[in-house]
Amino acid sequence: MRGGARALLGVAVLAVVLWAGFDRWVAMTPMPADLRPATATEVLAHDGQLLRAFMVDDGRWRLAVDPDRVDPAYLNMLIAYEDRRFYRHSGVDMVALLRAVGQVVVNGRVVSGGSTLTMQVARLIEDGPTGTWAGKWRQIRLALALERRMDKAAILSLYLHHAPMGGNLEGVRAGSVAWFGRDPARLTPAQAALLVALPQAPALRSPDRHPERAQAARARVLARAQRAGVLSADQAGAALREALPVQRSAFPAHAPHLADRLRVAAPDARLHLTTIDARLQAALEDLATRALPSLPAQATVAFLVADHESGAIRALVGSGDYTSVARRGFVDMTQAPRSPGSTLKPLVFGLAFSDGLAHPETVLNDRPASFGGYAPQNFDRSFRGPVTAREALHLSLNLPVVDLTQALGPARVMAALRQAGIAADIPGDVAGLAVSLGGLGVTLEGLVQLYAAIARGGEGVALSLAPQAPALRRRVLTPQAAWHVGDILAATPRAPVLPDWPLAFKTGTSYGHRDALAIGFDGRHVAGVWVGRADGVPVPGMYGGDVAAPLLFDVFARLGPRPVPLAPAPPDALVVTHAELPAPLRHFGQRAGQSQDAPELAFPPDGAVMMAGQGGLVARVDRGRAPFSWFANGVPVVLRSHDRSTVLPLHGPGFFSLSVVDADGLAARARIEMQ
């Protein structure tokens, strides 16, 4: 072998050895254990808008960002300005690097950089020095290793998460939210250019502290973007004239109680999707803040709004000021069990309508009475005598509703709450007649869920903050009874200052003026308002009608120009005057069992599972005085029958509440299932 050939072979062998060594050097590059950046825990509205975020453990704002949801104009500017051959090199752009070295030799100073986006990512995740050759070599080595292990999209994603944007801001999304108050999905050319320019010298180009330098850096990005064809001359010119942000925006901090609840429930989750409407949430937080100055120093407010068709919670304000120690603002008063005052009365009337005990035009007696030593009084300590059920609910009278509760049985009221999916705290764990006057503990969210059931025709729905959550669907009231209750509440007398809207609502004031409440619904939404002190101390002179009701109307005013009309009456709802009622329903009688002559439902027995015959269901009543009227789910099916046995025109499948009322207005009831 000739000498030249041997030399050439030697050079080739040496090149192979050097390349193998270089390849091994790159392959053995120490890499971070986990390249996935730690990002903030986020709570998002139903449309993906950021409600609240929490800094990562090192005190930085770094928000998760999907490159596909970053404005393409920003990405195009970034590539044009920082690394034109990003998609063609393998981590090191030799053309740019040689050019930069040559310019240093010729000019004696750095004219242009040779660093690629991958090398910048290496510097950012390594957090090492850049002003030394040793530091640069480490970046080159790590950049080459990154390119071997990751695709370009993953490398770009690392840059979008780590790029410094000033102070404790990291990543394009954190920078966009802090400087422009928006996610980077849609940016103006001027905004995109500033976000491209900031990472080169974030402290020196911060627009709030160094606006001249920030503007000059932005102009350089815009000029290069124009030369690269990313922007037209007109676009670049307009961007140059756009004002810089003068200060950082605060990160969204809406729904703090909700965010706390979600973090406790799933502490490891980084993303919490909710059903919250961001616009409505912000509007109601503002309303709560505005309400505080008119309240005693230690009182606060809470709001909850839901879509009663789906059960989706649209806004949740746990207190008027989350940071207030005096008002105990950290307590979520939508979740605190409190006395509901009179707000359970619509449920009692609805159950009486469902069971055929009463009708809105049935006359009840508002008179002094003692129920086994329990002697409730009306709020104003006066009595009206004979009143219709409609009037009794309008006036929120206590004696008539206790009469109905005794006839139904407190256990029936508690069972209806359970059917609606509502937990209640009962003193002594034994429900008494006082439950209908607020003698139990229920959360504001529970009350809103109850009224949602009334609003949707008596069928319960589970309120939820999670999209696609399974909904509760259990019958609480008959559709006819639920409509009657809503119709009565929509005509509730209201203060002259309140709008004449088709809003069904009820107010409540707990014993000792500890809680003032207003719950209401229209054809789409249900809302609840609570006012009081979180520590349960009385607030003298505080009434639901005076304090909570105006706030409820303010809540609905922020839902739209006018409330959605209520649903029309079901086809079989009994809409008649008192004189047109069947005789047994004109006056509310004594509770079945108080008289030896009260009717007794001999068949079918309570809780029975029945198969209907060809003509319907055979039923029989013992005792009582004819004629008899039979009701199924509050709807009359046989009126003024003198026979003790009859065939009711009922067919399954389904659940039915049967009632038989005799000539004296005394009644017997049973709940059955027909298959």
DRENKE-132742 format. One line per 2 residues: for each residue x, y, z of C-alpha. Coordinates in nm, 4 decimals. Layout:
DRENKE-132742
X,Y,Z  ... .
***
This chain:
DRENKE-132742
0.0000,0.0000,0.0000  0.1406,0.3331,-0.0997 .
0.2149,0.5991,0.1567  -0.0661,0.8325,0.0404 .
-0.3176,0.5544,0.0627  -0.1952,0.4605,0.4078 .
-0.2263,0.8216,0.5222  -0.5769,0.8474,0.3801 .
-0.6748,0.5245,0.5524  -0.5295,0.6535,0.8749 .
-0.7273,0.9732,0.8472  -1.0425,0.7730,0.7794 .
-0.9785,0.5460,1.0773  -0.9083,0.8463,1.2940 .
-1.2305,1.0119,1.1731  -1.4265,0.6968,1.2533 .
-1.2684,0.6760,1.5973  -1.3336,1.0445,1.6623 .
-1.6897,1.0144,1.5383  -1.7477,0.7072,1.7512 .
-1.6053,0.8899,2.0485  -1.8156,1.1968,1.9724 .
-2.1231,0.9809,1.9286  -2.0555,0.8091,2.2602 .
-1.9923,1.1473,2.4232  -2.3346,1.2688,2.3066 .
-2.5061,0.9407,2.3978  -2.3696,0.9572,2.7513 .
-2.4926,1.3116,2.8096  -2.6416,1.3412,3.1597 .
-3.0123,1.4174,3.1208  -3.2674,1.5422,3.3718 .
-3.4658,1.2544,3.5224  -3.7947,1.4028,3.4059 .
-3.8046,1.6487,3.1191  -4.1702,1.7257,3.1756 .
-4.1854,2.0715,3.3332  -4.3773,2.1191,3.6563 .
-4.6755,2.3389,3.5770  -4.9320,2.5260,3.7818 .
-5.2489,2.3645,3.9103  -5.5303,2.5189,3.7075 .
-5.9045,2.5497,3.7525  -6.0829,2.6083,3.4218 .
-6.4306,2.7325,3.3317  -6.6576,2.5258,3.1098 .
-6.5166,2.6941,2.7967  -6.1535,2.6369,2.8989 .
-6.1012,2.9900,3.0306  -5.8639,3.0115,3.3274 .
-6.0477,3.0749,3.6540  -5.7617,3.0285,3.8964 .
-5.4021,2.9071,3.8923  -5.1470,2.8237,4.1617 .
-4.7720,2.8790,4.1313  -4.5404,2.5798,4.1043 .
-4.3424,2.4848,4.4138  -4.0430,2.7047,4.3278 .
-4.2614,3.0156,4.3288  -4.2779,3.0572,3.9520 .
-4.5730,3.1061,3.7235  -4.5453,2.8289,3.4661 .
-4.8706,2.7296,3.2959  -4.9187,2.4196,3.0854 .
-4.9311,2.5084,2.7168  -5.0204,2.3062,2.4096 .
-4.8222,2.4248,2.1010  -5.1332,2.3618,1.8927 .
-5.3144,2.6270,2.0989  -5.0510,2.8977,2.0505 .
-5.1084,3.1647,1.7882  -4.9309,3.0502,1.4665 .
-4.8089,3.4080,1.4139  -4.6092,3.3848,1.7370 .
-4.4566,3.0497,1.6377  -4.3666,3.1804,1.2926 .
-4.2035,3.4916,1.4412  -4.0159,3.2811,1.6952 .
-3.8680,3.0537,1.4283  -3.7899,3.3471,1.1972 .
-3.6142,3.5428,1.4724  -3.4447,3.2728,1.6765 .
-3.3763,2.9715,1.4557  -3.4687,2.9759,1.0839 .
-3.3319,2.6258,1.0293  -3.4923,2.4785,1.3419 .
-3.6685,2.2024,1.1488  -3.3553,2.1135,0.9486 .
-3.0640,2.0968,1.1950  -2.9887,1.8346,1.4585 .
-2.9557,2.0647,1.7549  -2.6599,2.2761,1.6362 .
-2.6875,2.5035,1.3310  -2.3314,2.4874,1.1956 .
-2.4029,2.7596,0.9366  -2.5154,3.0056,1.2023 .
-2.2413,2.8993,1.4416  -1.9611,2.9487,1.1857 .
-2.1112,3.2807,1.0807  -2.1191,3.4002,1.4416 .
-1.7564,3.2941,1.4974  -1.6464,3.4689,1.1766 .
-1.8224,3.7906,1.2789  -1.6462,3.7850,1.6144 .
-1.3091,3.7446,1.4370  -1.3798,4.0252,1.1899 .
-1.5575,4.2707,1.4203  -1.4041,4.1852,1.7528 .
-1.7486,4.1541,1.9099  -2.0621,3.9433,1.8908 .
-2.2779,4.0570,1.5981  -2.5232,3.7669,1.5801 .
-2.5761,3.4576,1.7890  -2.5338,3.1016,1.6769 .
-2.7554,2.9496,1.9446  -3.0471,2.7362,1.8250 .
-3.3809,2.6974,1.9970  -3.2682,2.3513,2.1059 .
-2.9531,2.4998,2.2609  -3.1667,2.7584,2.4400 .
-3.3858,2.4792,2.5721  -3.0702,2.3030,2.6931 .
-2.9611,2.6184,2.8743  -3.3044,2.6683,3.0305 .
-3.3513,2.3163,3.1629  -2.9870,2.2962,3.2763 .
-2.9997,2.6479,3.4200  -2.6238,2.6763,3.3693 .
-2.3912,2.9625,3.2671  -2.3827,3.0809,2.9066 .
-2.0917,3.3254,2.9055  -1.8138,3.0628,2.9061 .
-1.6921,2.8166,2.6461  -1.7457,2.5348,2.8944 .
-2.1061,2.6409,2.9377  -2.1556,2.6644,2.5621 .
-2.0095,2.3157,2.5110  -2.2473,2.1728,2.7708 .
-2.5400,2.3341,2.5870  -2.4211,2.1941,2.2522 .
-2.3827,1.8477,2.3985  -2.7257,1.8558,2.5677 .
-2.8882,2.0033,2.2558  -2.7526,1.7187,2.0411 .
-2.8725,1.4648,2.3003  -3.2182,1.6222,2.3119 .
-3.2524,1.6044,1.9349  -3.1722,1.2327,1.9460 .
-3.4317,1.1571,2.2109  -3.7145,1.3968,2.1226 .
-3.8900,1.5200,1.8124  -3.9059,1.8864,1.7158 .
-4.2566,1.9325,1.8531  -4.1487,1.8138,2.1985 .
-3.8424,2.0410,2.1946  -4.0553,2.3378,2.0904 .
-4.2975,2.2528,2.3713  -4.0110,2.2644,2.6225 .
-3.9170,2.6110,2.4998  -4.2769,2.7310,2.5203 .
-4.2874,2.6167,2.8838  -3.9461,2.7457,2.9981 .
-3.8856,3.0703,2.8068  -3.8304,3.3458,3.0689 .
-4.0819,3.6280,3.0430  -3.9689,3.8540,3.3262 .
-3.9620,3.8127,3.7031  -4.1109,3.4801,3.8056 .
-4.2871,3.4272,3.4716  -4.1865,3.1254,3.2660 .
-4.3332,3.0110,2.9383  -4.5315,3.1774,2.6662 .
-4.8671,3.1178,2.8325  -4.7646,3.2671,3.1658 .
-4.6146,3.5633,2.9793  -4.9250,3.6131,2.7683 .
-5.1613,3.5972,3.0664  -4.9450,3.8299,3.2793 .
-4.8679,4.0911,3.0132  -5.1857,4.0819,2.8043 .
-5.4485,3.9166,3.0237  -5.5163,3.6420,2.7700 .
-5.4077,3.2985,2.6605  -5.1637,3.2921,2.3661 .
-5.4135,3.1290,2.1288  -5.4899,3.4687,1.9761 .
-5.2272,3.7438,1.9821  -5.1776,4.0631,1.7900 .
-4.8511,4.0821,1.5921  -4.7212,4.3366,1.8447 .
-4.8000,4.1065,2.1369  -4.6428,3.8070,1.9653 .
-4.3289,4.0076,1.8869  -4.2867,4.1189,2.2486 .
-4.3176,3.7602,2.3703  -4.0484,3.6582,2.1190 .
-3.8171,3.9399,2.2314  -3.8527,3.9079,2.6099 .
-3.6645,3.5779,2.6709  -3.3361,3.7203,2.5334 .
-3.3052,3.9638,2.8242  -3.6222,3.9524,3.0353 .
-3.4965,4.1791,3.3113  -3.3711,4.4470,3.0721 .
-3.6693,4.4312,2.8337  -3.9500,4.4259,3.0870 .
-4.2062,4.6700,2.9405  -4.3151,4.8040,3.2798 .
-3.9596,4.8940,3.3890  -3.7722,4.9439,3.0632 .
-4.0303,5.0431,2.8006  -3.7721,5.1930,2.5596 .
-3.5651,4.8755,2.5495  -3.8774,4.6616,2.5216 .
-4.0011,4.8701,2.2302  -3.6637,4.8528,2.0516 .
-3.6425,4.4743,2.0989  -3.9981,4.4329,1.9722 .
-3.9157,4.6452,1.6678  -3.6193,4.4189,1.5811 .
-3.8431,4.1120,1.5947  -4.1035,4.2811,1.3752 .
-3.8397,4.3886,1.1221  -3.6988,4.0376,1.0902 .
-4.0516,3.8919,1.0691  -4.1238,4.1305,0.7815 .
-3.8028,4.0339,0.5997  -3.8901,3.6651,0.6429 .
-4.2347,3.7209,0.4954  -4.4144,3.6380,0.8206 .
-4.5681,3.9876,0.8323  -4.6583,4.2367,0.5625 .
-4.5236,4.5908,0.5768  -4.8658,4.7201,0.6829 .
-4.8916,4.4628,0.9634  -4.5439,4.5408,1.0895 .
-4.6119,4.9154,1.0765  -4.9367,4.8814,1.2707 .
-4.7641,4.6610,1.5301  -4.4920,4.9226,1.5822 .
-4.7600,5.1766,1.6757  -4.9381,4.9491,1.9236 .
-4.8877,5.0502,2.2869  -4.6831,4.8321,2.5176 .
-4.8390,4.6969,2.8381  -4.7549,4.9303,3.1242 .
-4.7770,4.6678,3.4001  -4.8305,4.3009,3.4649 .
-5.1875,4.1794,3.5058  -5.2764,3.9723,3.8084 .
-5.3353,3.6065,3.7357  -5.7037,3.5112,3.7489 .
-5.8084,3.4286,4.1029  -6.1787,3.3541,4.0652 .
-6.3804,3.0969,4.2614  -6.1262,3.0510,4.5444 .
-6.3544,2.8308,4.7575  -6.4278,2.6091,4.4617 .
-6.0572,2.5854,4.3775  -5.9756,2.4875,4.7351 .
-6.2435,2.2198,4.7302  -6.1158,2.0698,4.4055 .
-5.7532,2.0678,4.5218  -5.8454,1.8903,4.8446 .
-6.0497,1.6313,4.6536  -5.7722,1.5626,4.3990 .
-5.4400,1.6995,4.5320  -5.2300,1.5442,4.2537 .
-5.4409,1.6735,3.9652  -5.2916,1.9595,3.7659 .
-5.6066,2.0418,3.5703  -5.9603,2.0801,3.7021 .
-6.2324,2.1236,3.4410  -6.5555,2.2721,3.5767 .
-6.9020,2.3765,3.4640  -6.8478,2.7364,3.5802 .
-6.9370,3.0272,3.3508  -6.6340,3.2573,3.3818 .
-6.8247,3.5752,3.2939  -7.1031,3.5033,3.5424 .
-6.8567,3.3998,3.8137  -6.6679,3.7294,3.7829 .
-6.9925,3.9278,3.7786  -7.1256,3.7634,4.0949 .
-6.7945,3.8013,4.2769  -6.8149,4.1719,4.1970 .
-7.1767,4.1794,4.3194  -7.0744,4.0125,4.6461 .
-6.7933,4.2637,4.6976  -7.0318,4.5533,4.6359 .
-7.2823,4.4100,4.8837  -7.0424,4.3973,5.1795 .
-7.0307,4.7703,5.2699  -7.4048,4.7691,5.3428 .
-7.3726,4.4742,5.5831  -7.2458,4.4620,5.9429 .
-6.8679,4.4446,5.9722  -6.8540,4.0694,6.0274 .
-7.1342,3.9604,5.7923  -7.0843,3.8169,5.4467 .
-7.2784,3.6773,5.1504  -7.2792,3.3619,4.9381 .
-7.4287,3.2902,4.5947  -7.4832,2.9733,4.3952 .
-7.6323,2.9483,4.0438  -7.7065,2.6305,3.8478 .
-7.8717,2.5199,3.5273  -8.1652,2.3205,3.6610 .
-8.2000,2.1081,3.3478  -7.8473,1.9656,3.3543 .
-7.7534,2.0350,3.7176  -7.4379,2.2169,3.6038 .
-7.3245,2.4766,3.8585  -7.2583,2.8006,3.6706 .
-7.1291,3.0196,3.9547  -7.0254,2.9637,4.3157 .
-6.9323,3.2506,4.5484  -6.8555,3.1161,4.8950 .
-6.8126,3.4562,5.0602  -6.7923,3.8230,4.9774 .
-6.4210,3.8541,5.0574  -6.2083,3.5397,5.0631 .
-5.9188,3.7220,5.2315  -6.1170,3.8864,5.5135 .
-6.0333,3.7480,5.8577  -6.3043,3.9518,6.0307 .
-6.5744,3.8125,5.8007  -6.4202,3.4615,5.8014 .
-6.4068,3.4829,5.4264  -6.2214,3.1536,5.3931 .
-6.5393,2.9646,5.4976  -6.7413,2.8436,5.1988 .
-7.0950,2.9347,5.3007  -7.2460,2.7433,5.0101 .
-7.1329,2.4265,5.1923  -7.2007,2.5198,5.5558 .
-7.5132,2.3569,5.7079  -7.7428,2.6353,5.8278 .
-8.1087,2.6699,5.9155  -8.3157,2.7112,5.5975 .
-8.5800,2.9221,5.7710  -8.8998,2.9185,5.5669 .
-8.7399,2.8009,5.2444  -8.8575,2.4397,5.2996 .
-9.2248,2.5434,5.3063  -9.2645,2.5063,4.9264 .
-9.1549,2.1422,4.9607  -9.4200,2.0751,5.2272 .
-9.6948,2.2345,5.0183  -9.5706,2.0450,4.7118 .
-9.5889,1.7136,4.8984  -9.9415,1.7941,5.0171 .
-10.0420,1.8710,4.6573  -9.8719,1.5509,4.5358 .
-10.0496,1.3340,4.7934  -10.3924,1.4821,4.7291 .
-10.4140,1.6369,5.0754  -10.4541,1.9881,4.9415 .
-10.4715,2.2080,4.6335  -10.3541,2.5699,4.6009 .
-10.7183,2.6790,4.6505  -10.7810,2.4494,4.9471 .
-10.8718,2.6472,5.2587  -10.6505,2.5916,5.5618 .
-10.6962,2.7346,5.9077  -10.4358,2.9770,6.0413 .
-10.5179,2.9672,6.4116  -10.3399,2.9113,6.7438 .
-10.2695,2.5442,6.7943  -10.0584,2.3115,7.0032 .
-9.9098,1.9963,6.8566  -9.8271,1.7761,7.1528 .
-9.6822,2.0694,7.3422  -9.5228,2.2286,7.0350 .
-9.6997,2.5632,6.9819  -9.5515,2.7483,6.6822 .
-9.6498,3.1038,6.6037  -9.6415,3.3113,6.2895 .
-9.3504,3.5467,6.2374  -9.5664,3.8517,6.3172 .
-9.7435,3.6690,6.6054  -10.0860,3.7249,6.4482 .
-10.3354,3.4859,6.2853  -10.5432,3.5181,5.9676 .
-10.8038,3.2500,6.0184  -10.9183,3.0667,5.7030 .
-10.6704,3.1124,5.4162  -10.6089,2.9242,5.0943 .
-10.2904,2.7228,5.0574  -10.1803,2.9782,4.7966 .
-10.2251,3.2630,5.0444  -10.0580,3.0676,5.3234 .
-9.7460,3.0136,5.1102  -9.7474,3.3722,4.9831 .
-9.7605,3.5005,5.3401  -9.5207,3.2291,5.4644 .
-9.7588,3.1405,5.7491  -9.6322,2.8892,6.0024 .
-9.9452,2.7260,6.1426  -10.0846,2.5977,5.8094 .
-9.7520,2.4459,5.7063  -9.7153,2.2723,6.0436 .
-10.0697,2.1349,5.9983  -9.9652,1.9942,5.6614 .
-9.6413,1.8572,5.8059  -9.8366,1.6737,6.0750 .
-10.0671,1.5237,5.8128  -9.7752,1.4194,5.5936 .
-9.5516,1.3145,5.8783  -9.2029,1.4662,5.9303 .
-9.0534,1.1421,5.7995  -9.2240,1.2049,5.4657 .
-9.0592,1.5473,5.4430  -8.7195,1.4017,5.5265 .
-8.7690,1.1213,5.2739  -8.8442,1.3804,5.0061 .
-8.5181,1.5607,5.0879  -8.3320,1.2332,5.0522 .
-8.5087,1.1701,4.7216  -8.3766,1.5068,4.6060 .
-8.0255,1.3980,4.7081  -7.9982,1.6436,4.9955 .
-7.8289,1.5705,5.3273  -7.9756,1.7349,5.6367 .
-7.8517,1.7716,5.9932  -8.1320,1.7062,6.2432 .
-8.0878,1.7935,6.6113  -8.1109,1.4692,6.8066 .
-8.1395,1.2756,6.4794  -8.5197,1.2721,6.5180 .
-8.7265,1.4789,6.2755  -9.0121,1.6699,6.4335 .
-9.2739,1.9120,6.3079  -9.0228,2.1975,6.3352 .
-8.8391,2.0735,6.0246  -9.0857,2.2629,5.8048 .
-8.9963,2.5873,5.9848  -8.6211,2.5485,5.9533 .
-8.5484,2.3189,6.2470  -8.2662,2.1345,6.0696 .
-7.9388,2.2113,5.8933  -7.9159,2.2301,5.5132 .
-7.6464,2.3820,5.2923  -7.7168,2.6578,5.0430 .
-7.6141,2.4145,4.7687  -7.8673,2.1654,4.9033 .
-8.1461,2.4238,4.8942  -8.0586,2.5189,4.5385 .
-8.0676,2.1500,4.4440  -8.4125,2.1164,4.6049 .
-8.5504,2.4138,4.4137  -8.3943,2.2745,4.0964 .
-8.6170,1.9695,4.1435  -8.9246,2.1921,4.1759 .
-8.8190,2.3935,3.8711  -8.7861,2.0833,3.6532 .
-9.1310,1.9453,3.7271  -9.0608,1.7647,4.0514 .
-8.7769,1.5464,3.9241  -8.4533,1.5757,4.1197 .
-8.1225,1.6613,3.9576  -7.7768,1.6389,4.1140 .
-7.5859,1.9661,4.1041  -7.2365,1.9154,3.9725 .
-6.9150,2.1046,3.9040  -6.7728,1.8328,3.6806 .
-6.8637,1.8212,3.3106  -7.0422,1.5022,3.2066 .
-7.1165,1.4114,3.5685  -7.4001,1.1590,3.6151 .
-7.7198,1.3355,3.7170  -7.9655,1.2270,3.9857 .
-8.3083,1.1572,3.8366  -8.5550,1.0730,4.1135 .
-8.9142,1.1869,4.1491  -8.9656,1.4254,4.4419 .
-9.3024,1.5843,4.3525  -9.5584,1.5135,4.0877 .
-9.5276,1.7393,3.7799  -9.8643,1.8958,3.8639 .
-9.7666,1.9700,4.2243  -9.4282,2.1119,4.1218 .
-9.5951,2.3413,3.8681  -9.8483,2.4625,4.1272 .
-9.5654,2.5447,4.3694  -9.3745,2.7356,4.1010 .
-9.6902,2.9201,3.9974  -9.7518,3.0287,4.3568 .
-9.3914,3.1364,4.4142  -9.3871,3.3374,4.0903 .
-9.6718,3.5485,4.2286  -9.5101,3.5982,4.5701 .
-9.5637,3.9566,4.6885  -9.2448,4.1542,4.6474 .
-9.1157,4.4967,4.7410  -9.2044,4.7724,4.4908 .
-8.8344,4.8244,4.4121  -8.8002,4.4685,4.2801 .
-8.8677,4.3988,3.9106  -9.1953,4.2363,3.8098 .
-9.0161,3.9374,3.6569  -9.1575,3.5839,3.6132 .
-8.9296,3.4624,3.8888  -9.0452,3.1955,4.1335 .
-8.8755,3.2639,4.4659  -8.9010,3.2169,4.8398 .
-8.7239,3.3957,5.1203  -8.6332,3.2692,5.4646 .
-8.5018,3.4025,5.7949  -8.3693,3.1614,6.0553 .
-8.4343,3.1759,6.4277  -8.2481,3.4640,6.5893 .
-8.1768,3.6321,6.2525  -7.8697,3.4178,6.1968 .
-7.9413,3.3449,5.8301  -8.1198,3.5434,5.5609 .
-8.1994,3.3450,5.2478  -8.3609,3.3782,4.9067 .
-8.3917,3.0896,4.6598  -8.5518,3.1214,4.3175 .
-8.5735,2.9910,3.9638  -8.6833,3.0858,3.6156 .
-8.7269,2.8630,3.3110  -8.3555,2.7780,3.2965 .
-8.1599,2.8731,3.6075  -8.1959,2.8254,3.9803 .
-8.0088,3.0458,4.2268  -7.9603,3.0826,4.5987 .
-7.8448,3.3728,4.8168  -7.7335,3.3487,5.1785 .
-7.6492,3.6463,5.4030  -7.5247,3.6313,5.7614 .
-7.2201,3.5739,5.9787  -7.0089,3.2673,5.9137 .
-6.9709,3.2103,6.2889  -7.3494,3.1879,6.3363 .
-7.3800,3.4967,6.5587  -7.7228,3.6658,6.5150 .
-7.7512,3.9797,6.3040  -8.0461,4.1717,6.4550 .
-8.2886,4.3162,6.2045  -8.1700,4.0988,5.9144 .
-8.4544,3.9473,5.7108  -8.4494,3.7360,5.3975 .
-8.7058,3.9565,5.2246  -8.5151,4.2777,5.2935 .
-8.1545,4.1628,5.2448  -8.1392,3.8427,5.0418 .
-8.4293,3.8929,4.7975  -8.2871,4.2095,4.6331 .
-7.9548,4.0289,4.5890  -8.1361,3.7335,4.4289 .
-8.2868,3.9670,4.1702  -7.9423,4.1200,4.1171 .
-7.8085,3.7700,4.0502  -8.0741,3.7038,3.7863 .
-8.0077,4.0462,3.6326  -7.6536,3.9260,3.5616 .
-7.7830,3.6115,3.3926  -7.9511,3.8049,3.1139 .
-8.1814,4.0973,3.0320  -8.4839,3.9119,3.1730 .
-8.5421,3.5733,3.3333  -8.6454,3.2866,3.1062 .
-9.0248,3.2297,3.1277  -9.1415,2.9463,3.3501 .
-9.2759,2.6251,3.1987  -9.6501,2.6136,3.1207 .
-9.8906,2.4064,3.3277  -9.8951,2.0308,3.2597 .
-10.2042,1.9290,3.0591  -10.3615,1.7446,3.3535 .
-10.2940,2.0100,3.6200  -10.6105,2.0993,3.8080 .
-10.6327,2.4776,3.7569  -10.9648,2.5802,3.9117 .
-11.1108,2.8205,4.1638  -11.1972,2.7221,4.5190 .
-11.5651,2.6830,4.4276  -11.4770,2.4496,4.1403 .
-11.2702,2.2157,4.3557  -11.4039,1.8708,4.4432 .
-11.5754,1.9019,4.7805  -11.3124,1.6979,4.9705 .
-11.0393,1.9400,4.8576  -11.2144,2.2630,4.9480 .
-11.1173,2.2492,5.3159  -10.8190,2.0804,5.4719 .
-10.9430,1.8225,5.7282  -10.7833,1.6648,6.0261 .
-10.4955,1.4319,5.9787  -10.5942,1.0762,5.9102 .
-10.5775,0.8771,6.2327  -10.6944,1.1631,6.4592 .
-11.0559,1.0527,6.4209  -11.2071,0.7102,6.4612 .
-11.4176,0.7856,6.1537  -11.1223,0.8748,5.9288 .
-11.1011,0.6694,5.6089  -10.8571,0.3819,5.5904 .
-10.7089,0.2600,5.2643  -10.7784,-0.1110,5.2847 .
-10.6328,-0.1956,4.9439  -10.3730,-0.1612,4.8004 .
-10.1478,-0.1520,5.1075  -9.8730,0.1063,5.1380 .
-9.5532,-0.0030,4.9606  -9.7267,-0.2671,4.7500 .
-9.6010,-0.3701,4.4062  -9.9111,-0.4204,4.1885 .
-10.0111,-0.5517,3.8492  -10.3027,-0.3543,3.7049 .
-10.6025,-0.5402,3.5691  -10.7547,-0.4812,3.2305 .
-10.9618,-0.1876,3.3464  -10.7132,-0.0461,3.5918 .
-10.6331,-0.0857,3.9605  -10.8904,-0.2134,4.2106 .
-10.8911,-0.0031,4.5306  -11.0972,-0.0164,4.8502 .
-11.1515,0.2234,5.1399  -11.2821,0.1351,5.4876 .
-11.4406,0.3769,5.7318  -11.4841,0.7426,5.6401 .
-11.8034,0.9004,5.5044  -11.9076,0.8839,5.1403 .
-11.8757,1.0255,4.8831  -11.5086,0.9472,4.8271 .
-11.2662,1.1159,4.5873  -10.9570,0.9315,4.4683 .
-10.6294,1.0985,4.3621  -10.3193,0.9576,4.1957 .
-10.0060,1.1707,4.2189  -10.2244,1.4672,4.3107 .
-10.4529,1.4331,4.0079  -10.8203,1.3409,4.0632 .
-10.9038,1.0085,3.8966  -11.2431,0.9253,4.0539 .
-11.4621,1.1944,4.2125  -11.7628,1.1684,4.4461 .
-11.7922,0.7932,4.4433  -12.0375,0.6405,4.6936 .
-11.8808,0.2965,4.6528  -11.6132,0.1781,4.8888 .
-11.4568,-0.0324,4.6136  -11.3712,0.1176,4.2789 .
-11.1463,0.0645,3.9795  -10.8925,0.3431,3.9351 .
-10.7890,0.4072,3.5712  -10.4193,0.3563,3.6414 .
-10.1666,0.1613,3.4393  -9.7951,0.1062,3.4958 .
-9.5148,0.0963,3.4977  -9.4318,0.3614,3.7540 .
-9.4732,0.4839,4.1102  -9.8009,0.6306,4.2335 .
-9.9089,0.8178,4.5429  -10.2738,0.7227,4.6035 .
-10.5030,0.9326,4.8202  -10.8665,0.8896,4.9115 .
-11.0522,1.1845,5.0685  -11.3950,1.1459,5.2268 .
-11.6847,1.3899,5.2547  -11.5386,1.5425,5.5717 .
-11.2025,1.6106,5.4093  -11.0296,1.3312,5.5990 .
-10.7753,1.1368,5.3972  -10.5774,0.8154,5.3759 .
-10.2740,0.7558,5.1560  -10.0487,0.4845,5.0183 .
-9.7493,0.4797,4.7861  -9.7346,0.1888,4.5412 .
-9.5427,0.0688,4.2396  -9.7214,-0.0619,3.9310 .
-9.5486,-0.2962,3.6898 .
***
